[in-house]
Amino acid sequence: MPKKKKVKKVKKALKNKSPKKVKQSLKLLDKKNNIPGPDEKPEIKKIKKQPTEKRIYNLKDFVVYPKHGVGQIMAVEKSKIGEIEIQFYKILVEKEKLTLTVPINQQSKLRPIASINQINKCVSILKTKPKIKRTMWSRRAQEYDQKINSGKIYELAEVVKDLNKNTDIIADQSYSERQLFEKAYERLKSEFEAVLKISPEEVQKKMDKALGRTNIVESA
């Protein structure tokens, strides 16, 4: 029997009893059904600690923030807002000279840097032929920008591969194409550096070789 009907039935049965007994019985009934009385205040439970996500990063760990690329955790700090204790990461994105503050319970956008296997897969993607789309450039540019800011390393590698012209002649590439290529190239390069732990020059050689840009670098 639903709670509401049960309560009504019991209240009806109590009609013939004395007011004092009725009041006591109703109070007990309300308590049993978790119904606060007129003089009672409902209990409010305060959240004392900030809920955390499963992933815990350590100091000096490299992470990827989709809209800004690779950053390094420089500090794990605490702060109190009202009764809640907030814990957050301070992340330095060196390429952009930017420090991000990311609460630990809002770190879903962060991801750890790629594995060696993922880097090797990216090199394989860079070696494949670019996909030539016939759609308008404005639409393609929007798609490329979304891929760059997705935080997904394979999508980043695809943008670099598709916008690579194998040439150092500026006229062969529009200004907006060149901008998107350089943005994607630098993002991918910074993750290669963090994973492979080699110099920026060596990373550039590795990427340019995969893209077939070695001759451009040598002639430059």
C-alpha positions in Angstrom: 0.0 0.0 0.0 1.4 3.5 -0.9 2.6 5.6 2.1 0.0 8.4 1.5 -3.0 6.0 1.6 -1.6 4.2 4.7 -1.2 7.5 6.5 -4.8 8.6 5.6 -6.2 5.2 6.8 -4.3 5.4 10.2 -5.5 9.1 10.7 -9.1 8.0 10.0 -8.8 5.2 12.6 -7.5 7.7 15.2 -10.5 10.0 14.9 -12.4 8.5 17.9 -9.5 8.7 20.3 -8.7 11.6 22.7 -6.9 14.6 21.2 -3.8 14.0 23.3 -3.5 10.3 22.2 -4.2 11.3 18.6 -1.4 13.9 18.7 1.1 11.4 20.1 0.1 8.7 17.6 0.3 11.1 14.6 3.7 12.3 15.8 5.0 8.7 16.0 3.5 8.0 12.6 5.1 11.1 11.0 8.5 10.1 12.5 8.2 6.6 11.1 7.5 8.0 7.6 10.3 10.6 7.9 7.8 13.5 7.8 9.1 16.5 9.8 6.6 18.0 12.3 5.7 21.7 12.4 8.2 22.4 15.1 11.0 20.3 13.6 13.6 21.6 11.2 14.7 19.2 8.5 18.3 18.1 8.9 20.7 19.8 6.4 23.9 17.9 5.8 26.8 20.1 4.7 29.4 18.8 2.3 32.7 19.3 4.1 35.0 17.9 1.5 35.3 18.3 -2.2 34.4 15.1 -4.1 37.4 13.9 -6.1 37.7 12.1 -9.4 39.7 8.8 -9.6 42.8 10.1 -11.4 45.4 11.7 -9.2 48.4 13.5 -10.8 51.7 14.2 -9.0 54.0 17.2 -9.0 56.0 17.6 -12.2 53.6 15.3 -14.1 52.9 16.4 -17.7 49.2 16.6 -18.6 47.2 17.8 -21.6 44.6 20.5 -21.4 42.7 20.4 -24.7 42.4 24.1 -25.4 46.0 24.9 -24.4 48.1 21.7 -25.0 50.8 20.2 -22.8 51.3 21.6 -19.3 53.2 20.6 -16.2 51.8 20.3 -12.7 53.8 22.8 -10.6 51.8 22.7 -7.4 48.8 21.0 -5.7 47.2 23.7 -3.5 44.2 23.9 -1.1 41.7 26.7 -0.6 38.5 27.1 1.5 35.3 28.4 0.0 32.6 28.6 2.7 32.6 25.2 4.4 34.1 23.4 1.5 37.8 22.7 1.1 38.9 22.9 -2.5 42.0 21.2 -3.8 43.4 22.2 -7.2 46.3 21.8 -9.6 48.5 24.7 -10.8 49.5 23.8 -14.3 52.2 25.7 -16.3 51.7 25.7 -20.1 55.2 26.9 -21.1 54.5 27.3 -24.8 51.8 29.9 -24.0 53.4 31.3 -20.9 50.2 30.5 -19.1 49.3 29.1 -15.6 46.0 27.2 -15.3 44.2 26.6 -12.0 42.2 23.3 -12.3 40.1 22.0 -9.4 40.7 18.3 -8.8 37.0 17.5 -9.0 36.8 19.2 -12.4 39.8 17.5 -14.0 37.7 15.5 -16.6 39.2 17.7 -19.4 42.7 16.8 -18.4 44.4 13.7 -19.8 47.8 12.2 -19.1 50.4 12.6 -21.9 50.5 9.9 -24.6 52.4 6.6 -24.4 55.3 5.6 -26.6 52.9 3.4 -28.6 50.6 6.4 -29.2 53.5 8.5 -30.3 54.6 5.8 -32.8 51.0 5.6 -34.1 51.1 9.4 -34.6 54.4 9.1 -36.6 52.6 6.5 -38.8 49.7 9.0 -39.3 52.1 11.7 -40.3 53.6 9.4 -43.0 50.2 8.8 -44.7 48.8 10.9 -47.6 46.8 13.9 -46.7 43.0 13.8 -47.1 41.9 16.3 -49.7 38.4 17.6 -49.0 36.4 19.6 -51.5 34.3 21.4 -49.0 34.6 25.2 -48.4 37.7 26.3 -46.6 35.7 28.1 -43.8 34.0 24.8 -43.0 37.2 22.8 -43.1 39.0 25.4 -40.9 36.3 25.0 -38.3 36.7 21.2 -38.3 40.5 21.5 -38.0 40.2 23.9 -35.1 37.8 21.6 -33.3 40.3 18.7 -33.8 43.2 20.8 -32.5 41.2 21.7 -29.3 39.8 18.2 -28.8 42.8 17.1 -26.8 43.0 13.9 -28.9 46.5 13.2 -30.1 45.5 11.2 -33.2 43.2 14.0 -34.4 46.0 16.5 -33.9 48.3 14.3 -36.0 45.7 14.2 -38.7 45.4 18.0 -38.9 49.2 18.3 -39.1 49.3 15.7 -41.9 46.4 17.2 -43.8 47.7 20.8 -43.7 51.3 19.8 -44.5 52.3 21.3 -47.9 55.8 19.9 -48.2 56.9 23.3 -49.3 58.5 26.4 -47.8 56.8 28.7 -50.4 54.3 30.8 -48.4 52.2 31.5 -51.5 51.3 27.8 -51.7 49.4 28.1 -48.4 46.9 30.7 -47.2 47.5 32.7 -44.0 44.8 30.9 -42.1 46.0 27.5 -43.3 49.5 28.2 -42.2 48.3 29.5 -38.8 46.3 26.3 -38.2 49.2 24.1 -39.4 51.6 25.8 -37.1 49.3 25.6 -34.1 48.7 21.9 -34.6 52.4 21.2 -35.3 53.5 23.0 -32.1 50.9 21.2 -30.0 52.0 17.8 -31.3 55.7 18.7 -31.1 55.4 19.7 -27.4 53.7 16.3 -26.6 56.5 14.5 -28.5 59.1 16.3 -26.4 57.4 15.5 -23.1 57.0 11.8 -24.0 60.3 11.1 -25.8 62.4 13.4 -23.5 64.6 14.6 -26.3 65.5 18.0 -27.5 63.0 20.2 -29.5 65.5 20.0 -32.5 65.5 16.2 -32.5 61.7 16.1 -32.2 61.4 18.5 -35.2 63.7 16.3 -37.3 61.6 13.2 -36.4 58.3 14.9 -37.3 59.6 16.6 -40.5 61.1 13.3 -41.7 57.7 11.6 -41.3 56.0 14.5 -43.1 58.6 14.5 -45.9 59.8 18.0 -45.0 63.4 17.0 -44.5 64.5 18.7 -47.8 62.8 22.0 -46.7 64.8 22.0 -43.5 68.1 21.2 -45.2 67.6 23.9 -47.8 66.6 26.4 -45.2 
